[in-house]
Amino acid sequence: MMKPLVFIAPEQKDLGEEIIRLSGAEPAVYTQRPFPDGETYTRVFSDVRGRVCVLISCLAPPDNAFLPLYFLCSLLRDMGSGRIILVAPYLPYLRQDKAFQEGEAVSSVYFARCVSGICDELVTIDPHLHRITDLKVVYDIPCVVLETAGLIAGFINDRFAQPLLIGPDEESEQWVSRIAMLSAAPYCMLKKQRLGDRLVKMDADIPPEYIQYTPVITDDIISSGTTVMEAARHIRQAGMKTPACAVIHPLFAGDAFQKLQAGGIDVYSCNTIPHVSNRMDIAPLVAEYIKGIS
């Protein structure tokens, strides 16, 4: 049986190479580069006929990443490849999961149609599911979700003495509660009301018995950083020290990371998206999955 053939998007070179090393898969030889006018050139040198092809791409930012992915998948089909599996450590376009106002696009559904049309299977890390409770609701292909809770729990236990995990809003409880259970640490939840893309209102009620604990804000995504900054303000007002933050997907729009640093907040992230804050390695999770591909 031939090993899976792994295609690594340029932005995930380090992660992809580690996944190949750990899984024993075969690296594919291909190139994608922009023409002077910005259009994408794609060429595959590996013989893909009948081969299982695994494509590793974080899809962030998604609008720039998806068209090269589409060209590559289409070319692999034309060259007679076998099953095409997309490993997208960060899966975008899940936040807009309903039309909040008349005339709004439900982009989570539309993006799922695009991916389902070019791949045979999707593997991702802790997708941001809220009103959509399962990827199979919007994706027409098999979806595999790999969880980082054990990875993050181990990191928190190694890094912090007497941690208190703090979820910044109700949506984050699905991750915070699981990590807390695996790390045997207590947790509490804050209440958030989003007033705009960069404006939130938050209420904090820290149980007094945890005031001397080490606060660790725990969430799946940091984008603008507004939620974390506001949570940190309330945590300090409650009498706790400045919190750290453990996050799965470090999106960090604009200068969000610099603002968090200026606020004294240390951020530790998984390497689902390449960033200087990466401290928790998902390569073993993905490699273990690839080893089981037949």
Buried (B, 14 or more C-beta within 10 A) or exposed (E): EEBBBBBBBEBBEBBBBBBBEBBEBBBBEBEBEEEEEEEBEBEBEBEBEEBBBBBBBBBBEBEEBBEBBBBBBEBBEEBEBBBBBBBBBBBBBBEBBEEEEEEEEBBBBEBBEBBBEBBBBBBBBBBBBEEBEEBEBBBEBEBEBBBBBEBBBBBBBEBBEEBBBBBBBEBBBBBBBBBBEBBEBBBBBBBBEEEEEBEBEBEBEBEEEBEEBBBBBBBBBBBBBBBBBBBBBBBBEBEBEEBBBBBBBBBBBEEBBEBBBEBEBBBBBBBBBBBEBBBBBBBEBBBEBBEEBE
